[in-house]
């Protein structure tokens, strides 16, 4: 009997902008050459004292430009620090809702901080029997999208064969996105639902049977003590979006404006429900304005979920939460390493894939809550390149690898194992694209949120420990407010514009 083993997916850690010359980009090389010219000029004139001084100065500047520190060159760290301090001193990074400040607000207009100010949420027309769908218009990237809430049982208890089938179906779904003309991005967001046990105790008190046998009560209490703290609920969102350039022509044919873009998106949404259910989703509910407002509100304030759920149960929620109440009440200037919002603090990371590869479902431990009241999130953002861009990307990657390898050989350097792996990976990817497959850009972000009075660094350390040995977590200091949007909120923001490279 042969034992099945999980398939390992490699080649997921390819950076999008890889340096051509000794790992440096052309701009970095040009700056280094410009810094070396004054030194060489003084040496040629025999002014060795001045050359030594210039070498120290120019060498220090070159180190700032070249040496990476936690994912960013030192000079970029310095520039980001300057921008961060300007935002703090001028008060640009502080935020308070209009309602909290006593300013009249439009109930249908979202009041959101930071990068979310560039996003509008117009309501589209009726979508089948699900009501009106809330559209997401990112004016910064000029993209249109929509978000759905899914119910899913998870993959933690599935066998290797079942996980492999889900991985294959996910690949087919991404491949189908590459053949569509309207959308090209999909984001999956999983959030745990913080629970200190109070909600469960209320539910149990209202559903408990007084005549239950004593042994059944004893077994229930034992289960509560052993697994109650680690058993948490999850909420799952999927966001799909497409660029305005792809939507413009079908939108004009459908009448133009917001309604035309909505109709163009609806044709795609209608065809996504079956592939999503093939991935194990029991229900797919495309969010309307009130549903989107609740998803954003509970992202900023996890404690608001219990209030909203109670209002829905009592039937006093009316038409749902207004969009003006979707954001936080206040958000002070973010600390360099954390983001504070409505009495909660969040630390967000980008997740870097390992060199040795990974297996389907290996991101699950990042959602393992260690303390009641803690919330963890995991977001995966995909972008599928069309055939033309995919062909151009793999050609550029193959050309870069060949040039680097040939240059090393011409200079007498031996190629390393990493060079050989990159060369074989570039050839395999080129063959896959020629066979009709797609190239997928992706980014993964994770976060942990706790009440503001707790020590956020302890919980951040626990998240890092859960990733240790599996993935590398890169804490995005000085940009925690923006990373919060990427990791926590289902609005589809998470990938920069594509500039010709590969992840």
KOLSE-746918 format. One record per residue (C-alpha): residue in three letters; x, y, z. Coordinates in pm, whole numbers, plus 32768, in hexadecimal, padded with zeros to 4 digits. Last residue first. Layout:
N
ALAXYZ;...
//
This chain:
503
UNK82828EBC7D17;UNK82C38F097BAC;UNK832F90477AFE;UNK829E912979F5;UNK822292537AB6;UNK80E391CA7B52;UNK802E92C47C2A;UNK804392837D9A;UNK7F8291647E39;UNK7EBB916F7F7D;UNK7D77922E7F5C;UNK7C5091447F15;UNK7B5991ED8002;UNK7B2C90D88103;UNK7BDA9187822B;UNK7CD890DC830F;UNK7E27909A8263;UNK7E3C91A28151;UNK7D8192AF8214;UNK7E5B926F8346;UNK7F8E928A8265;UNK7F3393F38220;UNK7F1D944B8391;UNK8055938083E4;UNK8130943A82EC;UNK825394B783C4;UNK82B4934E840B;UNK8241923D8320;UNK828F910983F0;UNK831E8FFE830C;UNK82AC8EA38371;UNK837E8D8482ED;UNK82C68C4082B7;UNK82C08ADB8337;UNK83D38AB5843C;UNK834D8BD98505;UNK81EF8C3C849A;UNK814C8BDB85E5;UNK826B8C86869E;UNK82318DC785DB;UNK80C38DC1863D;UNK81288D8D87A8;UNK821A8EB38793;UNK81038F928710;UNK802F8F26883A;UNK813D8F8C8930;UNK818190D08873;UNK80129137888A;UNK8020914F8A05;UNK7EAF91708A59;UNK7E0392BC8AA2;UNK7DC492FC8930;UNK7CF291C5890A;UNK7D9090C18824;UNK7DC490A086AC;UNK7EB58FB885F4;UNK7F0D8FD88486;UNK7F668F12834E;UNK7FB48F7581E7;UNK7FF48EA080B2;UNK80468F287F58;UNK800A8E937E02;UNK80628EB77C96;UNK7FE08D9C7BC1;UNK806A8D357A6F;UNK7F758C72799D;UNK7F778B1E78F2;UNK7F488AED777D;UNK806189FC7722;UNK814A8B1E76C9;UNK81108BA27829;UNK81778A5378BD;UNK82AC8A3C77DE;UNK831C8B97784C;UNK82E28B3B79B7;UNK83B58A027995;UNK84CF8AC378EE;UNK84CB8BD179FC;UNK84C68ACA7B0F;UNK85F08A157A76;UNK86B58B5B7A69;UNK864D8BC17BC8;UNK86B28A6E7C53;UNK88008A7D7B9F;UNK88488BD67C27;UNK87E98B637D85;UNK88D38A3B7D69;UNK89EA8B2C7D1A;UNK8A888B717BC8;UNK8C038B787BCF;UNK8CAE8CBB7B79;UNK8DAA8CC77A5B;UNK8D4A8E1C79D4;UNK8CA18D8C78A0;UNK8BE78C917979;UNK8B608D9E7A5A;UNK8AF08E717931;UNK8A458D45788F;UNK89818CF879CD;UNK89108E617A01;UNK88A98E897896;UNK87EC8D3E7898;UNK87318D9279D9;UNK86CF8EEB795B;UNK86588E61780B;UNK85868D5578B7;UNK84E48E58799B;UNK849C8F417879;UNK84078E2877AB;UNK83398DB778D6;UNK82AB8F157904;UNK82668F547792;UNK81AA8E0D7770;UNK80DF8E5778AB;UNK80918FB87831;UNK800E8F3776E4;UNK7F508E0F7775;UNK7EA08ED87884;UNK7F3A8EF479DB;UNK7E7A8E657B02;UNK7E868F397C3D;UNK7E5F8E917D8E;UNK7E458F257EED;UNK7E528E3D801A;UNK7DD98ECA8167;UNK7DFD8E2F82C1;UNK7D648EBD83FC;UNK7D8F8E81856F;UNK7CB68EFA868C;UNK7CFE8EDC8800;UNK7BE28EDF88FD;UNK7C2B8D828981;UNK7DA18D478967;UNK7E6D8C69887E;UNK7DAB8C918739;UNK7E2B8BAA8628;UNK7DFC8C7584E8;UNK7F708C73848C;UNK7F668AFA84BE;UNK7E888ADA8387;UNK7F888B60828F;UNK7FF989FC823F;UNK7EAA89AB819D;UNK7F3E893B8051;UNK80AE88EB8077;UNK81E589C68078;UNK832A89F97FC0;UNK849489CF802B;UNK84E18B407FEE;UNK83CF8BA880DE;UNK82B78C9D8082;UNK82BF8DF6811B;UNK81938E6581EB;UNK81568FDA8205;UNK811290468366;UNK80119109842B;UNK800491718599;UNK7EB291E88615;UNK7E4592AC8748;UNK7CDF92D687C0;UNK7C2993EF8878;UNK7B8C947B873D;UNK7CC294628662;UNK7E34944886B7;UNK7F3293D485B4;UNK807F93378615;UNK81F7934885CF;UNK823D94B98588;UNK81169528865E;UNK7FE6959B85A0;UNK7F6D970185D2;UNK7E2596DD8689;UNK7CFB962285F6;UNK7BA19692865E;UNK7A3C96228633;UNK7A98950D8544;UNK7A0094E583EB;UNK78BA944D836F;UNK77D495438421;UNK77A2962382EF;UNK774994ED8228;UNK760F94BB82F7;UNK75EB937283AF;UNK74C092A18352;UNK736F92EA82B5;UNK72C592F68408;UNK73B19268850C;UNK729F92438612;UNK723F90DB85C2;UNK72A690588717;UNK738E8F598676;UNK741E905D8588;UNK7465914C86A9;UNK75139036876B;UNK75ED8FE4863F;UNK764991538616;UNK76A691768785;UNK776F90318783;UNK782A909D8649;UNK788091F486D4;UNK7987915887B9;UNK7A669112868D;UNK7A889289864B;UNK7B4892E6850E;UNK7AFA91A38457;UNK79A1919384F6;UNK795492E6845A;UNK79DC92868304;UNK7910914482EC;UNK77E091F7837E;UNK77F6930C8279;UNK781A92088165;UNK76E0915781DD;UNK761F929E81EF;UNK76859300808E;UNK763A91AB7FFB;UNK77249083801C;UNK77258F607F28;UNK76BF8E2A7FE9;UNK775F8CDE7F85;UNK76ED8BB0804E;UNK777D8A568094;UNK78DD8AAA8021;UNK79AC896F7FEB;UNK7A8989D17EC6;UNK797F89507DD6;UNK789A8A4F7E77;UNK798A8B5F7E06;UNK79928AD07CA4;UNK78118ACB7CA0;UNK77EF8C2F7D24;UNK78E18CCB7C2F;UNK78078CCE7AF6;UNK77018DBE7B7D;UNK78128EA07C01;UNK78A18EC37AA0;UNK775A8F347A01;UNK771E900F7B31;UNK786490CB7AF1;UNK77F1914C799D;UNK769D919F7A32;UNK774492627B4A;UNK781B93227A55;UNK76E693897997;UNK762E93E97AD6;UNK775194C07B4B;UNK775695867A08;UNK772194F478AF;UNK75ED94557818;UNK764E92E677F3;UNK771B931F76B5;UNK77D594367768;UNK782293467887;UNK789C923A7793;UNK7997933A7704;UNK7A0593D7784D;UNK7A35929E791C;UNK7B8992347897;UNK7C22939178AF;UNK7B7993C67A01;UNK7C4392A97A93;UNK7BA091717B28;UNK7B4190FC7C81;UNK7AE58FC57D47;UNK7AC88FBA7EC2;UNK7A978E7C7F8E;UNK7A3D8E8380FD;UNK7A4F8D7B820E;UNK79DE8D988376;UNK7A6E8CB08478;UNK79F28C2285BF;UNK7AD58BC786DD;UNK7B148A85879A;UNK7C588ABE8857;UNK7BBD8B37899C;UNK7AA38A3889A0;UNK7B7A890A8958;UNK7BD388798AAC;UNK7AFB89388BA4;UNK79C489448AC8;UNK79EA87D48A74;UNK79F4877C8BE6;UNK78BC884C8C27;UNK780587958B12;UNK786E86408B99;UNK77F3869A8CF8;UNK76A7871A8C72;UNK767785D68BAD;UNK76CB85088CE3;UNK75CA85C98DB2;UNK74B5857D8CBD;UNK740286A78C1C;UNK72B887048CC2;UNK730C88788CD3;UNK734D888A8B5B;UNK7445899D8B04;UNK73E98A7889DD;UNK73D68BD18A80;UNK74F98B938B6D;UNK75C88AFF8A55;UNK75978C308978;UNK75F38D1D8A92;UNK77248C4A8AEC;UNK77908C468980;UNK777B8DBF8964;UNK783F8DEB8AA6;UNK79578CFD8A46;UNK7A5F8E048A01;UNK7A198DF6888C;UNK7AE38E958776;UNK7A688E2B861C;UNK7B888DB08547;UNK7BB88E5E83FC;UNK7BFB8DBA82AB;UNK7C2E8E8E8173;UNK7C4B8E0B8010;UNK7C9A8F097EFF;UNK7C5C8EE07D8B;UNK7CE98FB07C71;UNK7CC68FA67AF5;UNK7B61900E7AB1;UNK7AB6907C796E;UNK7B5A8FC97849;UNK7B4A8E6978D0;UNK7C4D8D677868;UNK7D388DB37989;UNK7C188D927A7C;UNK7BDD8C3179FA;UNK7D458BD77A53;UNK7D0B8C587BB4;UNK7BDA8B777BD6;UNK7C958A4F7B42;UNK7DAF8A827C3A;UNK7CB58A8F7D58;UNK7C1C894D7CD6;UNK7D7088A47CD3;UNK7DB9891A7E35;UNK7C6488997EA6;UNK7CAD87477E09;UNK7E00873B7EB4;UNK7D6187918001;UNK7C6E866F7FD4;UNK7D8A857F7F82;UNK7E5985F480AB;UNK7D3385B88193;UNK7C5186CB8217;UNK7C2987218387;UNK7CD48876837F;UNK7C4088D98230;UNK7B2F89C9829C;UNK79B8899C82C8;UNK79638ABD81E3;UNK78588BCC81E7;UNK78A68CE280F3;UNK78738E5A80FD;UNK78918EFD7FA8;UNK7945903A7F3E;UNK792B910A7E01;UNK7A2091B87D1A;UNK7A7992E47C46;UNK7BDA93657C0C;UNK7C7294BB7BC5;UNK7DB094777C90;UNK7D7E95AD7D67;UNK7C0895C97D21;UNK7BC794767DBF;UNK7A5694427D75;UNK79BC932C7E45;UNK785992D47DDF;UNK774992847EDD;UNK765A91847E4A;UNK74E591CC7E41;UNK73FA90B27E9C;UNK74538F417EA7;UNK73318EC97DC9;UNK73E68F0E7C7F;UNK74CF90387CAC;UNK740491787CCC;UNK74C192B27C6A;UNK761493187CF6;UNK765293D47E37;UNK777C94C07E3B;UNK789E947C7F2A;UNK79B595787EF4;UNK7B27953C7F37;UNK7C2C96557F3E;UNK7BDF969E80AA;UNK7C32953380F5;UNK7DA5958980E3;UNK7D8F96318234;UNK7C46965082ED;UNK7ADB96038295;UNK799396C3829A;UNK78B6960981A4;UNK77A096D280F8;UNK763F9647810F;UNK75F396DD8263;UNK766B983781ED;UNK771B98D78313;UNK76EE9A0F83E6;UNK782A9A6384AF;UNK781D9A258627;UNK798699AD863D;UNK7918984A8693;UNK7830984E8565;UNK794498CD8485;UNK7A2497AD84E6;UNK7B7897FA8579;UNK7CCA97C684D8;UNK7E34980B8529;UNK7F3197C78411;UNK7F22992A8389;UNK7F6699C084E2;UNK80809A9D8464;UNK81809A068551;UNK810C989E851D;UNK80F898B283A1;UNK824A9960838C;UNK82DE9852846C;UNK825E97408386;UNK82DB97EE824D;UNK8437981182E5;UNK843396A58358;UNK83CF963681FB;UNK84F796F4816A;UNK85E9965E8268;UNK856594FF822C;UNK858D953B80B5;UNK86F6959E80F0;UNK872E946281BE;UNK86B4938180AA;UNK856C92CC80F5;UNK851E9160813D;UNK858A915082A6;UNK86C192228269;UNK8749920D8107;UNK88A6929B80BF;UNK88AF934E7F6E;UNK884694BB7F8F;UNK88B294F880F7;UNK89F3943480B6;UNK8A3895127F88;UNK8A1096488063;UNK8B0B95BC815E;UNK8BFB95608048;UNK8BDD96BC7FB3;UNK8C3D976180FC;UNK8D4F966D8160;UNK8DDD965B8000;UNK8DD297D77FE5;UNK8EAB97F3811A;UNK8F9F96ED8098;UNK8FAC97947F42;UNK8FF598E47FE3;UNK9124984C808C;UNK918A97927F51;UNK919C98C37E74;UNK926A981B7D61;UNK919D98AB7C45;UNK912297507BE0;UNK90BD97137D4B;UNK8FEF98557D4B;UNK8F3197EA7C12;UNK8EFB96887C8F;UNK8E5897087DCD;UNK8D8298057D12;UNK8D0F96F27C1E;UNK8CAD95F17D27;UNK8B6F96A67D95;UNK8AF296BC7C2D;UNK8B3E954A7BFB;UNK8A7F94F27D39;UNK895795C77CCA;UNK8953951F7B74;UNK895993C67C15;UNK883A94217CFE;UNK876B949B7BD8;UNK87B5935F7B11;UNK873992887C33;UNK883391D27D08;UNK8842905B7D4D;UNK89A4903C7CD0;UNK893A90DF7B88;UNK87D590937B17;UNK871890E57C53;UNK85CF90317C87;UNK848A90F37C88;UNK836B8FFE7CB3;UNK84138F117DA4;UNK83EF8D9D7D70;UNK837C8D017EB8;UNK82778C157E2C;UNK83718B3A7D71;UNK83098A017E28;UNK81BB895D7E74;UNK81E5881B7F39;UNK80E0870D7EFF;UNK80688663803B;UNK80BF84F48064;UNK7FF783BE800F;UNK806382718097;UNK808B81537FA0;UNK800080008000;
//
